[in-house]
Amino acid sequence: MLRRHLVGVDGPPLEQAQLDALDILAAEPSGWRMSELADALRIDPSSATRAVDRLERVGLAARVADEDDRRVVTAKATPAGQRLVARVGKLRRVGLERLLADFDPDERERFAELLERFVEAVDDLVRELKELDALSPSPARGAATPPAARR
């Protein structure tokens, strides 16, 4: 229901992951290399490529050869993608205002702080799991206990 509200009843059938990718693409007019986009989205490059593939199929993103190095390809939001990002951004802001309307300013600030801490904790866990995975010689990588859980 929320996706339909954000992109419109006749809008492209995008999942939240594709909307997130489009949002990141639209933020950088010069485009993103897949590895940079993947880092910005905190996903692996193959997932970023699939997201751009889907956005490209519906006309919201395009791949462009770099002017200085034609071997480098970047992904950008198309004008239609930019328009959708603007629409979704406006509707998200209105939705957040409604969701937070009953929170007083101190509660909003505390909520934002807690969300930031949560995202940092997720990033820390992912970093620790990657370190563990790199150290693990076994084929069943990732089966060990994360360092934070051993403390």
C-alpha positions in Angstrom: 0.0 0.0 0.0 2.8 2.4 0.9 4.7 1.7 -2.3 1.6 2.2 -4.4 1.0 5.5 -2.6 4.6 6.6 -3.1 5.0 5.7 -6.8 1.4 6.1 -7.9 -1.2 3.5 -8.9 0.2 3.4 -12.4 3.8 3.8 -11.3 6.5 1.3 -12.0 6.4 -2.0 -10.0 9.5 -1.2 -7.9 10.4 -2.8 -4.6 11.9 -0.7 -1.8 15.4 -1.7 -2.7 15.0 -0.3 -6.2 13.5 2.9 -4.8 16.5 3.2 -2.5 18.9 2.7 -5.4 17.1 5.3 -7.5 17.2 7.7 -4.6 21.0 7.3 -4.4 21.4 7.6 -8.2 19.4 10.8 -8.3 21.6 12.4 -5.6 24.7 12.3 -7.9 24.0 13.8 -11.4 27.5 12.7 -12.6 26.6 9.0 -11.9 27.9 6.2 -9.8 30.1 3.2 -10.6 28.5 0.0 -9.5 31.0 -0.5 -6.7 30.3 3.0 -5.3 26.6 2.5 -5.6 26.8 -0.8 -3.8 28.8 0.8 -1.0 26.3 3.6 -0.7 23.5 1.1 -0.4 25.4 -1.2 1.8 24.9 -4.2 -0.6 27.1 -6.3 -2.8 27.9 -5.0 -6.3 25.9 -7.8 -8.0 22.8 -6.6 -6.1 23.5 -3.0 -7.1 23.8 -4.2 -10.7 20.4 -6.0 -10.6 18.8 -3.0 -9.1 20.1 -0.8 -11.9 19.0 -3.4 -14.5 15.5 -3.2 -13.2 15.5 0.6 -13.0 16.9 0.7 -16.6 14.1 -1.6 -17.9 11.4 0.8 -16.6 13.2 3.9 -17.9 14.3 5.4 -14.5 18.0 4.8 -14.8 20.6 4.6 -17.6 24.2 3.4 -17.9 26.6 5.9 -19.4 30.2 5.4 -20.5 32.6 7.7 -18.7 33.7 10.6 -20.9 37.4 10.3 -19.7 37.6 6.5 -19.7 35.2 4.6 -21.9 35.9 1.4 -20.1 34.2 2.9 -17.0 30.4 2.8 -16.9 28.3 4.7 -14.5 24.7 4.6 -13.7 22.5 7.7 -13.5 18.9 8.5 -12.8 17.0 9.5 -16.0 14.8 12.6 -16.0 11.8 10.3 -15.3 13.8 8.8 -12.4 14.6 12.3 -11.1 10.9 13.2 -11.2 9.9 10.0 -9.4 12.5 10.6 -6.7 11.1 14.2 -6.2 7.6 12.8 -5.9 8.5 10.0 -3.5 10.6 12.4 -1.4 7.8 14.8 -1.0 5.3 12.1 -0.1 7.8 10.5 2.3 8.3 13.9 4.1 4.5 14.3 4.4 4.2 10.7 5.7 7.0 11.2 8.3 5.4 14.4 9.5 2.2 12.6 10.0 3.9 9.7 11.8 5.9 11.9 14.1 3.1 14.4 14.7 2.4 13.1 18.2 6.1 13.1 19.2 7.3 16.2 21.1 10.6 17.7 19.9 12.6 15.9 22.6 11.1 12.6 21.6 11.9 13.2 17.9 15.5 14.0 18.7 15.8 10.9 20.9 14.2 8.8 18.3 16.7 10.1 15.6 19.6 9.4 18.0 18.4 5.8 18.6 18.0 5.2 14.9 21.5 6.5 14.2 22.9 4.2 17.0 21.0 1.2 15.5 22.4 1.8 12.0 25.9 2.1 13.4 25.4 -1.2 15.3 24.2 -2.9 12.1 27.3 -1.5 10.2 29.6 -2.7 13.0 28.1 -6.2 12.9 28.4 -6.4 9.1 32.1 -5.2 9.4 32.8 -7.9 12.1 31.1 -10.6 10.1 33.2 -9.7 7.0 36.3 -9.8 9.1 35.3 -13.2 10.5 34.5 -14.4 7.1 37.9 -13.3 5.7 39.7 -15.2 8.6 37.6 -18.4 8.4 39.4 -21.2 6.5 36.3 -23.5 6.6 33.9 -23.9 3.7 31.0 -23.1 6.1 32.0 -19.4 6.3 30.1 -17.2 8.6 29.2 -20.0 11.0 31.4 -18.7 13.8 30.2 -16.4 16.6 30.7 -12.7 15.8 33.4 -11.0 17.9 30.9 -8.7 19.6 28.9 -11.7 20.8 32.0 -13.2 22.4 32.8 -10.2 24.6 
